[in-house]
Amino acid sequence: MKTSTMAIETTGAPSARGVLVSLSLSMLLSSLGTSIANVGLPTLAASFNATFQDVQWVVLAYLLAITALIVSVGRLGDLIGRRRLLLIGIALFTLASILCAVAPTLGLLIAARALQGSGAAIMMALTMALVGEAVPKEKLGSAMGVLGTLSAMGTCLGPTLGGVLIASVGWQGIFLINVPLGILALALAWRFLPLDRRGKRPGFDVPGTLVLVLTLLAYALAMTLGRGSFGPLNTALLLAAVLGVSVFVFIENTASSPLIKLAMLRNPVLSAGFAMSTLVTAVVMATMVVGPFYLSGALALSAASVGFAMSAGPLVAALAGVPSGRMVDQVGAHRSSLIGLVAMAAGCLILPVMPMSVGVFGYIAALVVITAGYALFQAANNTAVMTDIQPEQRGVISGLLGLSRNLGLITGASVMGAVFAFGAASSNIVQAQPEAVAQGMHMTFAVAAGLIVVAIAIGLMVLRRRR
């Protein structure tokens, strides 16, 4: 049975609710895979007798695999079928989780984490594309809000669940927990996702894919190696990434079946959505990178209190996801996006100020404003980008949207961390005086507010052009 609203062939009308549940679980797994590993790094360092810099690659390998592959697997889903590829991605993620748990050496664990990240890249790239097929336009905002809620829940649950599992069954538990969840996600996707459309498919752009993967990998490594210091290797990798972009553009302009049709980036809604997503996630990353140093260094909080304050962000994101999605459906994606950005700008302006006058609760209040604004922006921006696009481009556009977020997170961790260190005028933030840490916080979130203002300007231009 073929429909005009979905580029799929089904053997019966699938349950939209069942589709959303299966895709939400995939989104939960991919975000849980990121957050749950962080809490295990000290235990892994002790178990493998490794340095902290070495075990950090357990997290970095996962993030680098997602960043490098998310666009390519999105396009591959457009070509070979999104349901088929998503099932492969869930199975790959689940198998890699088992390999992580039984890894006898740190090197094999890092390799297994890269494989797990490849599965997560498939899940991240295709969940929004498949939701765009299964959910009516007037309900797409609510569906995006649900996906945002599950993603935030994975981030929020990771540290707590990981700590419990490590204490009870050891570090292997943080990977084995993915196995039953992965099997459940696989069963739900098999049951509820509609069958892929059959027919003639264009070829896959292998040269463009290889160049893009290497370019993104070079950029991600340039931003993450050195953990704050930008040396000759970082510079060389960044130059390689710039060269890679030029080569990629040339290949895409001459390919018969390009990985990315560069002409679609002339669509102001798409290009603006990608740009705003990168800017906004860089600001969100600043709260995660700079926040712990500010809470412990300037406000003199204990480790437990720092954890409590930091958990407010993911908790608010989880609670705000569904209401944000409903607001998008009622108010409209573009207006809702601007409202979310204005809230984030206000939060960035008051975050360095309120805690110094009212303490940690002032910090939490400002963080709540930023996170609630981000939840609304994310639901609105995802809806705006994924609405009114060609069915055969949903996978690659969803992948580009995921890539824009990942690039924002990676860039935010590096650049905003460097701004914080510069503002504090200290090479060792841990030993810096409270006044210096507070000064670094002021500078960081002044820059963050500026980035949000740029995003607002982009959003206003798009809204004006639509009118």
N, C-alpha and C positions, 0 to 999 in steps of 0.2 A: 504494500500500500504506500503510495507516494503522496506527499503533501506539498503545498506551495509555501508553507511557513517553515518547514524544517528540511534541511538538505540530508535527509535520512530515509531509510526504508525500514519499516517496522512490520512485525508479524501480528501486531495488535497495538492498541493505544496504551503506551506506557504511562504509569502513574507519575505525574509531575512531582508529587511529594516524594515518591520513591527515588526518582532521579536526583532530587535535591539532597535527600539523606545520603545517598551513596557518594555524591560528589563532595558533600560537606565532610564526610569521614576521610576522604582522600586529602582534602585541604587540612584537616586536623593532623593527620599523620605527617605531612610534609613540614608543618610548622613545629610539631612536637619533636621531629628529628633534629631541628636546629637547637631548640632551647634545652632539651633534656641532656644533651651531651656536655654543655658548659659546666654544669654542676659536678660532673664526674672527672674533670681535668686533674684536680689534686690527687684523687685516688688512682687515676691512670698513671700519673707521674711516679707515684710510689710503687705501683704494681710492676711497671716496666723499667723501673730505675732510670727514668728519663728526666730531662730538664723540662721546665714549664714551657720554654720556647718550642721544644720538640712536640709535646702533647697538644699544643695549640693547633697543630696541623690536623688533629682529629676533627676540629670544628672547621678549619679553613678548607680542608679537602671537600667537605660537604658543600660549603658555600660556593667554592670555585667551580665545582661541577655543575651546580644549578645555573650560575651566571653564564658559563661558557655554552651550555647546551639548550637553555630554555627557549630561545627563538627557533633553533633548528628543529627541535622535537615538536614545537608547535606547528611548523610548516609540514613536517613529516606526517603529523596527524591529519592535516588537510588533504594529504595525498593518499595515504594508505587506509585512512579511516580512524576517527578519533576514539571510538569505543574500543576498537582492536588495540590501538596503541596504549590507551589508558590501562587496559587490562594487563598488557605487558609491563607497563610502568609500575603498577601496584605489585605484580609478582616479583619484579626486579628489586623493588624496595624491600619487600618481605624477605626474599632470599638473601639480600645483602645484609639485612639485620641479623640473620642467623650467622653469616660469615663474620660479622663484627664481634658477636658474642663468643665465637670459638677461636678468634685470631690468637695465635701463640706469640706473636711479636707485634711491636708497635707499628712497624712498617706495613705488615699485612692488615692491621686494623685500619690504618690510614687509607690503604688501597680499597678496603671494603667500604669505608665511609665515602670515598669518591664514587664507588658503584651505587651506594645508597643514594647519594646526591643526584646521580643520573636518573634513578627512578623518581625521586622527588621533583626533578625538573619536568618530567613528563606529566606528573600529577598537577603541578602548579600551572603548566602551560595549557592543559586541556580542560580543567574543571570549569573555568569561566566560559570557554568556547562552547562546551556541552550545555551549560546552563542557559546560554544565550539561545540555543536551539530549542530547549524543552520548555522554557518559561515564556508566557506572553509578554509583549513589550510593557504593558501597563503594570506588570508585577515584577519586572526585572530588577528594579531598585530594591525591593524587599528581598529578592533572592540573593543579590549581591551583599546585602546587609547580613544575611544568614551566613554566607561564606566568610565574610569579615569577622563575624562572631566566632566561628569555629577556628579560624586562623589565630585570633587573639586568645582563645581558650587553650590552644596548643602551646602558645608562648607562655601563658600564665601557669599552666599545669606543669610545664617542664621542670623547673627548679624544685618544686615541692615533691612531685612524683619521683623525680630522679633521686632526691635525697632519701626518700623512703625505700626505694628499690636498692640503692647502694647499701644502706644500713641492714637490709633484710637478706638480700641474696647476692650482694656484690655488684661490681661494675657491669658484669654481664647482663644484669637485669634491665639496665637502661636501653639495651638493644633488643632483648628478648620480648619486652612488652609490646614491641611493634608487630610481633609475629601473629598473635591472635587477632589484633586489630587489623592487620593487613589481610588476613584470611577473610575476616568479616567484610572488609571493604571490597575485596575481590568478588565475594559471593553476591553482595548487593549490586555491584556494578554489572555483573553478569546477568542478574535477574531483571534489573530495571532499565538499564541504558538501552535505547533503541538501536537496532542493527544499522551498520554503516551502509551508505548508498553504494551500489555497485555501478560500474561503468568505466569508461576510459579515463585514465588519469595521466596528467602531464608528468614529465620526467623530474627527477630530483636534482637540484643544483649542487652537485658534489664540490666543485672548486669553491663556489661562494660559501658553502657551509664550512669547509675546512679553514678558509681565510677568516671567517667571522669567529669561529671557535678559538683560533689562535690569537686573534686580535683581542677578544674579550678576556682571554686567559692572561695575556700580557698586561692589559690594563688592571685587571683585578690583582695580579701579583705586584704590579708597581705600587698599588695603593695599600697593600697589606704587608709586604716584606719590610722588615726593619722596625715594625711596630712604632712608628712615629718619627724615625729618622729617614731622611730621603737622600740616599747615597747614589753613587755612580750606577749601580745595578738598577735601582728604581728609575733613574733617568733613562737608561738604555731601554728598559721595558716600556716606558711611557712613549718614547720615540718610536719603538717598534709598533705600538698600538696605533699611533698616528699614521704611520706608513701603512699599516694594515687596513685602516679605514679607507685610505685612498685606493688601495688595490681592490678592496671589496666593492667600492662604488663603481670602479671600472668594470669589474666582472659582472655586476648586476645590470649595468647598462648594455652589456653585449650578450648576456645569456638569453637563450630561447625560453627557458622556464626559470626565471630568477627566484632565489630564495625569498627575497623581499622586493616587491614592486615599488621602487623608489617614488613613483608618481603618487602612490597613496599617501606618502608623507606630506604631500602638498595640501591634503585635507586638513584645514585648521583645527578641527575638533580632535583628530588623531594626534597631530604633532603637538598641539597644546596640552593634550592629556598626558602624553609621555613626558614632556618637559616639566609640567607641574608635579607629576608623580615623583620624578627624580629630585626636585627641589624639596618637596615636602618630606620625603623619607630621609633625606639628609638631615633635616631638622629633628625628626623623630629619633634618629640614631644619636644625635647630640645629647638628648636627654638620657640615653642609656649609657653612653660613654663617659660623659662629664658628670652626670648625676651622682654616682657613688663617691667620687673624689670630693665633690662639693659637700655632700651630706656628712662625710667622715672628717674632712679637713676643715671646713668652715663652720659647720654646725656641731662638730664633735660628737656624732652619733656612734653608737656601737654597731658592730657588724649586723646583729639581729635587727636593730632599728633601721639600718640602711636597707636591708632586705624588705622590711615591712613597707617603708616609704616607696621603694622602687616597684613593689608589686601593685601599687595603686594604678599605674598606667595600664598594664595588660588587663586588670580587672575591669576598669572603666571601658576599655575597648570591647571586651566581651559583652558587657551589659548594654553598651550603646549601639552595637551593630544592627540589631533588628529594628529598634526605633528609628535609627538613621535611614535604613532602607525604606521604611514606610514614609518617612518625610520626603525622600527623594521621589517616590511615586506620587506624592500629593503636591509638592512644591515645584518639582522639576529638577533634572540633574544639574543644569548649569547654575541655577540660583542656589541650590543646596551646596554645591561645590564652593561658591563664593562665601556663603555663610560659614561653612566649616573653616575656610582659610582665614576669615576675619577673627574667628574664635581662636585659632592657632596663633595669629599675630598678637592678639591681646595676651594670651598665655605666655608667649615668649617675652613680652615687655614686663610682665609682673613677676615672672619666675625668679629673676635675680634680686628683686626688691623685697617682696613680701616675707621670705624666710628670715631676713635679717631683722625684721620688726616683730613678727609673730611666731617665729620658730618653724619647726618642721611641718606643722599643719598648714602654714602659708605655702611651703613648697608643694605639699600634696594638693592643695587647692589649685595652684597654678598648673600642676601636672595634669590634674583632672580636666581643666579647661582645654589644654593642648591636646590631650588624648581624645576627648569627646569631639573636638573639632576635626581631628584626624580621621576618626571613625566615620563622621559624616562626609568629609571630603573623599575618602576612599570609596565609600558606597556610591557617591554621586559620580566621581570620575570614572570608575569602572563601568557604571551604567552608560554614561555619555559615550565612552569609547566603544563599548560593545553593542550599541544600538545602531541600526541602519547601516550595517556593513555587509559586504558580500559573504554569503555562506561559505564559499570556498576559501575565504581569507580569515575566518574566525580563529583558527588555530595559531597562525603566525601573529595576528594582532594581539591575541591573548598572551602569546609568548613575549612580544615586545613590551606589553604592559608589565609583565612580571620582570622583564629585564630592567625596565626603567626603575622599578622599586629596588632591585638588587644593586644597581649601579649607585642609586642614592644612598643605600645603606653602607656600601663599601666606601664611597667617597666621603660620606658623612663621618664615618669612623676615623678616617685618615685626616681630612681637612679640618673638621671641627675640633678634633683632638689637638691638632697643631695650633689652631687659633687659641684654644684654652691654655696650652702651655705658653704661648707667646704672651697672652694677656696676663698670666700669672708671673711672667718673667722668671721662670724657674725651669731648669732641665729635669728636676726631680720633684714632681708634684706631691709625692707622698710626704716629703720633708718640708714642703712650702708652708709659710705662715698662713693663718686663717685669712688675713687681709689680702694676701696675694691670691689665694684660691678664689675669694669672693670677686676680686678684680678680674680674674680669668673668666669667671662665670658671667660677669657683666659683658665682657667683650664677646664671648661666645654667643650669647643670646641676643646681643645687638646685631651680630652677623646673621643669626637665625631669623630674627624678625625681618631683616632686609631681604632674605631669601623668600620669605612668605609674601612680602610686599611685591616682589617680582612675580611670584605665582599669581597673586591677585590681579596684577596688571595684565598678565597673559589671559586670565579668565575673563576679565572685562572686555578685552579685545575680541575674544571669541563670541561673547554674548552680543556685542555690538554688531559683529558681522552677521550673526544669525538673524538679528532683527532687520 
